């Protein structure tokens, strides 16, 4: 990336993702003060502290630090399946769309997708998609749920729906994994603790580098036995790291200082959605904004809309031919949102 392009991005209001946040001076200080050791030898005290903290928050026995949410999800798939198995998941979930075909490449499994409503599948749909074990079929062994759901617009999968899906999946002998990359947002919006959302699942992955604003890192949590096996697969997948306490310290800081302020991101997202609803040629139902992700459609090609906004320093991302995503986060203020709405009205006109 050229210096000119980097400088332009640095001065922009960046709504492309909540992964673009940068560590604050306080987070950097926490990182620099971290006590570290060799994590492959299980000797990094800050990583051990973070893993224990996450396990407690999500109500599991143990957790393991991984460099990315994709690795966390793929470790879970490897734990719960055998080559030739089939994984059930919602049709628009992250695992199906944004993990580079890893289930097939790393675990030799198929994905059997189920079309949900706003990212949520109904318990009654599971029976129609589970393979029953005939020798000529792939074996259904795992169901994955994403909460909150990215492509559906940061939607929250309700606790009642989760409990029903988990109960029905158990009836069919499926293991269960929760892709909880943004579970913090669900908890912030509803007040339901993360461990309640995760209770019915064998494993849960959580991300530190989205809404919580840490620079790197996710964790996979589950039983002690599962996480012991996950550490071996983490090494196999290239995720065995050494002095990761610097990164773990950022995660601990984020957990302590950032979870409570996610409601600010949600409020900014709702204000942004209401503003977009006043812009000619753009279409959104603001009542569908549950958390910090704003999905809207445009009469013009999404790429054209994104390019015109980028010219005035507003960065969003196309999510389809006529669909655009904007994501609020720690580095976007309420004043930034006002600027974004003003520019959009000036460029495209008001209704």
Secondary structure, 3 states (H helix, E strand, C coil): CCHHHHHHHHCCEECCCCCCCCCCHHHHHHHHCCCCCCHHHCCCHHHHHHHHHHHHHHCCCEEEEECCHHHHHHHHHHHHCCCCEEEEEECCCHHHHCCCCHHHHHHCCEEEEECCECCECCHHHHHHHCCCCCCCCCEEEEEEEECCECCCCCECCCHHHHHHHHHHHHHCCCEEEEEECCHHHHHHHHCCCHHHHHCCCCEEEEECCCCCCCCCCEEEEECHHHHHHHHHHHHHCCCCCCCCHHHHHHHHHHHHHCHHHHHHHHHHHHHHHHHHCCECCEECCHHHCCCCEEEEEECCCHHHHHHHHHCCCEECEECCCCEEEEECCCCCCHHHHHHHHHHHHHHHCEC
